[in-house]
Amino acid sequence: MDLPTLPDGWTVWNDGSDGRVVLTYRPDVFDSSAFPAPCLPTLYVTDGPRDSRPAAARREKRGWQVVLFLEPEIELERRAYDDCSEALEGAVSLAEQFAAGEIEFREAYQLPREAYLAKLDELVG
């Protein structure tokens, strides 16, 4: 499946033959040296729910999901699509919105990582 052109800063981390894709934002900056490894902003494109066990996801087809995380437990946005190509286009659109600073990420934290959020402020928008 061909992925539309990604906005600046986004990289394909994993591209599965079944349409599942993992995109990351600025892995050159959020490289686990200055920030903890989980702080890599990540977009998942997957069929079925991301949080289900693989066998359950195969049984429970619910279309395609695009999920934007700042960390594994910090989900910023989740969108549902009917098919893979729509989900890929939706992922690129969400990546563009994130890179343009159109998605509020500070409110997702109860105990913010100030240095991390300051760096995101610097890079997006």
N, C-alpha and C positions, 0 to 999 in steps of 0.2 A: 504494500500500500504506500503510495507516495504522500509524503507529508508536505503540506504547504510551507512556503518560506517562513522561517522563524524570525521574530523580531530580534534586534541586537541584544546581546547578553544571554540569550537562551540557547541551550545546546541539547542535542539528542544524547541522552545518557544510555538508553536502551531502546532498541527498535525490534519488537518481536514480529515474526512472520505472520502472526494471527491478528495483527493490527494493534496490539497492546504497545504502548509507548510510554517512556519515562523521559521527561524534559527537566533540565535543571537550569537555574538562573545563576550566572556568574560563578561557575565552579572555580575560576581563577582567583576569585576573592574569598568565597566561602569554602575554603579548601581544607578545613580542620586545623590549620596552623593558628590563625588569629581568632577563629571562632570554633566552637565545638562542631564535630562532624554532622550532627543532626540539623544544624542551622542552614543547610543548603536548601533554598526555596525550590520546591519540586512540584511538577505537574504530572499526574498519572492519567493515562487514557486506558481504560480497561472495560471489558464487558462484564456485566454483573457487578455486585457490590464489592468494593475494594477491601472491606474489612472482613469478608467471609473467608472461610477456608477454601482452597482451590476446588475441592470436590463439591462443596456446597454451591460455589459460584457457578459451576458447570450445570448443576441441576436447577438453579434459580435464575435463569436468564431474565434480566430486567432491562435489556437494552445496554447502552454504553454510558459510562460515567467519565467525567473529567473532574478531577479533584486537585485543588491547589493547596499545598501544605507549606508552612514555614518550617515546621518541625513535625516529626511523626504524630505528635499529639495536638498540634496547632493547625487545624483545618481552617482555611480562609474561605473557601468557596467550593461548592459541589454543583455540577450541572449534569443533567441527564439528556441523552440523545437516543434517537431510534436506531441509528446505524453507525458504523465505524467512520465513514467519511465525514459525516456530520460532526462526530465527536472530535476528529482530528482538526477540522476547521474551527470548532468551538475551543479547542485547546490553544490554537494559535491566537484566536481572538482574546482569550483570557490572558495569555502571555503578553500580548500587546498592551492590554489594559494595565497589567501589573507593571510592566516596564515603563509605561507612561505615568505611573503614580496615581492611577485612577482607582486603585483598590486600597481601602484603609486596612492597614495591618496592625497598627498599635493596639486597637481595641480587642484583638484576639488574645492578648496576654493579660493574665492576672498579676503575674510577677514578671515585668518586662526585663529583657536583656538590653539594657540601655545602649551599650556599645554596638551591638548587632543592629538594633533598630535605627540608630544614628547612621550606620553605614548604609542600610537600606534607603533611608531618607536621602542620603547623598547620591545614591545610584539611580533611583527611579524618579520619574517625573520631570 
